[in-house]
Amino acid sequence: MATLIIGAGCFGASTAKFLKETDPNTDVILLDQAPFPDPAAAAHDFNKIIRAEYDDPMYMKLALEAKEAWSQADPVVTPFFHRTGALWSITAARTKTLVDNYEALLGPGMAPLKILSLDETRVRFPLLESCRFEGGAEQCILSPEAGWADAAGALQAVIKAAVNRGVRYEVGTAAKLEFDSDGTCTGVSTTDGRSFPARRIVLSSGAYTPWLLAESAPENPDLHAGDRMKAAAVLMCLFKVPRGDTGLDMFKDAPVLVHPYGDFPAECIPPGSVGGPDLAKCTHEFPYTRNAYNKASKQEISVPPLSKSGRMTWTRDLPDALKANSANVRDMFFGNSVQGMTPESYRLCWDIATPDEDWIISPHPASENLYIAAGGSFHGYKFLPVIGKYVVQMLNGELSEEHARRWAWDRDFIPIVTPYTPRGDLRDVPGYYE
Ligand SMILES: Cc1cc2nc3c(=O)[nH]c(=O)nc-3n(C[C@H](O)[C@H](O)[C@H](O)COP(=O)(O)OP(=O)(O)OC[C@H]3O[C@@H](n4cnc5c(N)ncnc54)[C@H](O)[C@@H]3O)c2cc1C
């Protein structure tokens, strides 16, 4: 019987590809709500940032492995990577942490970072001449090796590579996991009445994971996500940048910009994507939950709208209060240095956050044959070319002690607070409706 992967986003797609690479004879089904690449996946995006700057050495090491794949080692994804560099506003203490991490991994003096004062930054990058850098940033670091990827393109290429190796891609929405009388997971049923029996079931359904677990076994709290995972949405906006020396010319050779402080912690990926060479993507780092009552299990669970909603993908149909946040992000970064940037489209992009921002890549202790690969915590995409390798190691019981401990379903979740900690609910946003 097959290994069934539910969800063909970053975790699921990569897992499918690595399962086949590891064992060409194994039978793999990749089930997703839509033909690939699914526009509702967080991994399906205009672009995503690829960088190795992590305060946590474990993720920096993994991100360096992934960056090597993006920049040269993996021909499936290299065509989608753009090495523009990335510029971060940061504190001096955090810069030291990053330099120490790099040096521990790459050797003394090998941190690929250039430190700039805020004034030097404004001079070197005229598009940031009026950037407010508010909220505690002390300096900037320029990471020339970083950049962005055409996210949907790379996701599609990874799934295609998996399908070419024999993975069976099925379109269908998982409604409930199925269990035998011992509580062993035996497969999944879909909303259109089909059943997919499987030997191993990997749940990589991103933001929908806690809801799906609760729906599958409402009477069994041991199976539920509890406080381990929370679905949350972050607002992105594509700004059209007019031609000319105060418009697109300002973005020439611009790096990815990240300012994780102040009232509008934010990111901006400069124009250059195939789908919109004059569109800059600005993200407001402020995750909103959407708490809903799950009748079956009698609990509140944060979940994206379950009906097919245009808001899962790009739209102009969002409350003014959210649109104002995107405008504030634009103004915080560019003030009057870049002129005429007008909002073209918005998207609430859903991911699943864990309290410690570590992933969950783990057998589910409450059910044999059920495995979880989720919890991207708004930083998972860059690992697309490598994360499946670790999910396969988990399936085979071969994860390193550190990875197994850090990604376990049952672990001591020590909460951290970052700009990606969920801290508002969409239903409290004035004008929000579904
Ligand atoms: C606004 C935003 C910006 C981000 N920026 C970055 C970035 O710059 N760099 C970076 O590294 N990471 C970034 N991330 C994080 C990254 O996108 C996610 O961590 C990653 O995509 C998570 O992968 P996943 O496979 O868990 O979920 P997803 O990619 O969301 O995939 C889940 C898939 O499961 C499917 N699914 C769900 N339920 C079912 C069901 N019942 N039946 C069948 N299929 C189902 C979904 O339709 C979807 O296709 C960002 C995330 C967001 C939201």
Ligand as a Chemical Component Dictionary entry (heavy atoms), coordinates in Angstrom:
data_LIG
# 
_chem_comp.id                   LIG 
_chem_comp.type                 NON-POLYMER 
_chem_comp.pdbx_formal_charge   0 
_chem_comp.three_letter_code    LIG 
# 
loop_
_chem_comp_atom.comp_id 
_chem_comp_atom.atom_id 
_chem_comp_atom.alt_atom_id 
_chem_comp_atom.type_symbol 
_chem_comp_atom.charge 
_chem_comp_atom.model_Cartn_x 
_chem_comp_atom.model_Cartn_y 
_chem_comp_atom.model_Cartn_z 
_chem_comp_atom.pdbx_ordinal 
LIG C1  C1  C 0 2.704  35.932 3.919  1  
LIG C2  C2  C 0 3.727  34.836 3.989  2  
LIG C3  C3  C 0 5.022  35.090 3.602  3  
LIG C4  C4  C 0 5.991  34.106 3.687  4  
LIG N1  N1  N 0 7.244  34.404 3.248  5  
LIG C5  C5  C 0 8.191  33.449 3.290  6  
LIG C6  C6  C 0 9.491  33.737 2.785  7  
LIG O1  O1  O 0 9.738  34.840 2.255  8  
LIG N2  N2  N 0 10.440 32.775 2.870  9  
LIG C7  C7  C 0 10.160 31.568 3.435  10 
LIG O2  O2  O 0 11.079 30.752 3.541  11 
LIG N3  N3  N 0 8.928  31.239 3.885  12 
LIG C8  C8  C 0 7.943  32.160 3.826  13 
LIG N4  N4  N 0 6.676  31.859 4.256  14 
LIG C9  C9  C 0 6.405  30.538 4.853  15 
LIG C10 C10 C 0 6.094  29.437 3.869  16 
LIG O3  O3  O 0 5.306  29.873 2.796  17 
LIG C11 C11 C 0 5.390  28.317 4.618  18 
LIG O4  O4  O 0 6.098  28.036 5.823  19 
LIG C12 C12 C 0 5.319  27.028 3.815  20 
LIG O5  O5  O 0 4.705  27.255 2.574  21 
LIG C13 C13 C 0 4.524  25.986 4.604  22 
LIG O6  O6  O 0 4.406  24.844 3.824  23 
LIG P1  P1  P 0 3.237  23.792 4.062  24 
LIG O7  O7  O 0 3.477  22.688 3.128  25 
LIG O8  O8  O 0 3.113  23.518 5.516  26 
LIG O9  O9  O 0 1.887  24.592 3.723  27 
LIG P2  P2  P 0 1.343  25.126 2.328  28 
LIG O10 O10 O 0 2.464  25.573 1.479  29 
LIG O11 O11 O 0 0.275  26.095 2.650  30 
LIG O12 O12 O 0 0.679  23.832 1.663  31 
LIG C14 C14 C 0 -0.406 23.156 2.256  32 
LIG C15 C15 C 0 -1.173 22.457 1.143  33 
LIG O13 O13 O 0 -2.115 21.562 1.714  34 
LIG C16 C16 C 0 -3.324 21.660 0.983  35 
LIG N5  N5  N 0 -4.420 21.195 1.825  36 
LIG C17 C17 C 0 -4.861 21.745 2.974  37 
LIG N6  N6  N 0 -5.899 21.074 3.458  38 
LIG C18 C18 C 0 -6.137 20.062 2.596  39 
LIG C19 C19 C 0 -7.101 19.033 2.562  40 
LIG N7  N7  N 0 -8.038 18.915 3.512  41 
LIG N8  N8  N 0 -7.076 18.164 1.538  42 
LIG C20 C20 C 0 -6.141 18.296 0.552  43 
LIG N9  N9  N 0 -5.208 19.259 0.545  44 
LIG C21 C21 C 0 -5.204 20.147 1.553  45 
LIG C22 C22 C 0 -3.415 23.150 0.687  46 
LIG O14 O14 O 0 -4.375 23.438 -0.286 47 
LIG C23 C23 C 0 -1.984 23.428 0.281  48 
LIG O15 O15 O 0 -1.772 23.186 -1.083 49 
LIG C24 C24 C 0 5.668  32.820 4.172  50 
LIG C25 C25 C 0 4.351  32.545 4.546  51 
LIG C26 C26 C 0 3.382  33.524 4.433  52 
LIG C27 C27 C 0 1.990  33.187 4.826  53 
# 
loop_
_chem_comp_bond.comp_id 
_chem_comp_bond.atom_id_1 
_chem_comp_bond.atom_id_2 
_chem_comp_bond.value_order 
_chem_comp_bond.pdbx_ordinal 
LIG C1  C2  SING 1  
LIG C2  C3  SING 2  
LIG C2  C26 DOUB 3  
LIG C3  C4  DOUB 4  
LIG C4  N1  SING 5  
LIG C4  C24 SING 6  
LIG N1  C5  DOUB 7  
LIG C5  C6  SING 8  
LIG C5  C8  SING 9  
LIG C6  O1  DOUB 10 
LIG C6  N2  SING 11 
LIG N2  C7  SING 12 
LIG C7  O2  DOUB 13 
LIG C7  N3  SING 14 
LIG N3  C8  DOUB 15 
LIG C8  N4  SING 16 
LIG N4  C9  SING 17 
LIG N4  C24 SING 18 
LIG C9  C10 SING 19 
LIG C10 O3  SING 20 
LIG C10 C11 SING 21 
LIG C11 O4  SING 22 
LIG C11 C12 SING 23 
LIG C12 O5  SING 24 
LIG C12 C13 SING 25 
LIG C13 O6  SING 26 
LIG O6  P1  SING 27 
LIG P1  O7  DOUB 28 
LIG P1  O8  SING 29 
LIG P1  O9  SING 30 
LIG O9  P2  SING 31 
LIG P2  O10 DOUB 32 
LIG P2  O11 SING 33 
LIG P2  O12 SING 34 
LIG O12 C14 SING 35 
LIG C14 C15 SING 36 
LIG C15 O13 SING 37 
LIG C15 C23 SING 38 
LIG O13 C16 SING 39 
LIG C16 N5  SING 40 
LIG C16 C22 SING 41 
LIG N5  C17 SING 42 
LIG N5  C21 SING 43 
LIG C17 N6  DOUB 44 
LIG N6  C18 SING 45 
LIG C18 C19 SING 46 
LIG C18 C21 DOUB 47 
LIG C19 N7  SING 48 
LIG C19 N8  DOUB 49 
LIG N8  C20 SING 50 
LIG C20 N9  DOUB 51 
LIG N9  C21 SING 52 
LIG C22 O14 SING 53 
LIG C22 C23 SING 54 
LIG C23 O15 SING 55 
LIG C24 C25 DOUB 56 
LIG C25 C26 SING 57 
LIG C26 C27 SING 58 
# 
